[in-house]
Amino acid sequence: MRAVIGDRPEHYERLGITPGVIQPWEDGLRTGGAEGTWEWWYCDAHLEDGSTLTVEFHTKPPYVSPKSPLTPFVLLTLTLPDGTRIDKMCTEEPGAFRASTHGCDVKIGAGTFKGGPEDGYTVHVEIDDVVADITLTPEAPPWRPETGHVFFGENEEHYIAWLPVATRNAADVTLVRGGRTERLTGVGYHDHNWGNVAPRKVLDHWYWGRACVGDYTVVTLMFVTNEAYDKAEMPAFLVAESGKVLASAVGPDSLTFSEDDMVVNEQSGVPVAKRLTYRTGPESASYAVTFQHRKDAFLLDLGNAGAYHRFIGDVTVEHTHAGRTDIARGRTLWELLHFGPRAAKGTGAFRDAAGPAL
């Protein structure tokens, strides 16, 4: 089977987009919530008190088939400085969903997610006793890795798309929980994902990460296709500094990726790399980004649909140039969405996501 990164002129023409130019409509509704599709808008904020807030607006919950009808779903996760995690989620009727095709303007129940890459974004969520208001003000240029699409199938009839349109933002957050109001600031991020094939049908796993390390902004993604698509590796990588893109690379010919210190997560049975490294450029003038796992932040076991892990740990940016290496270090979060074989819980044997131990 065939899997290709959408980086050729005909891909841009097919999608009606221009290299290096991101139009507001690209962050609008792309699938209509139609049968056989999925779509979500994501944002996070790393806050001054050490907490992390993530919000996701989905056309369908991630644990259902893309063949399902429109099932609006919102997920909010707050991780406190002491590691305590608060998860809030809600599912609404189709009539509670509205989204524009002209730009990012999404409504699910009482929740809203709207804005654009030039002026920033506002997000409002109300679930149970938690109310969150997030304002993201851009501090780095928007980015789209080539067309943002990976195509699958002999006729490239299936696709998964990713638009990390707001890579670094000043985040202002008002959070109400238990009747208590907090106002916090930090650094935020927003991206948009959609497709017309279930990821588990074409991918073994993917890693995504983002970090702000001093003046550096880093965004990374690594798709690994499943056996039917020859376990192809499809990485993407951005390093920016003070609003300027320093390195943008897409595909295995442009950058390398490694997964090291592999362990099996005891709860999910998923093989997890404790260290990830992305590198682009020749040895004399290169950028490398390393994620080092310190703790698990979130796990959502999707059964036959896979398992979603979110991690917190150290990130290192290395810039080698003019005979020296500049190093910057920080803390961040990243994720693993795994669809391939995993160990049966409590055993060392691996099983298919939908089958018995092998």
Summary of the structure (lengths in Angstrom):
residues: 358
radius of gyration: 19.5
end to end distance: 24.1
largest distance: 60.3
contacts: 1201
relative contact order: 0.13
helix: 7%
strand: 60%
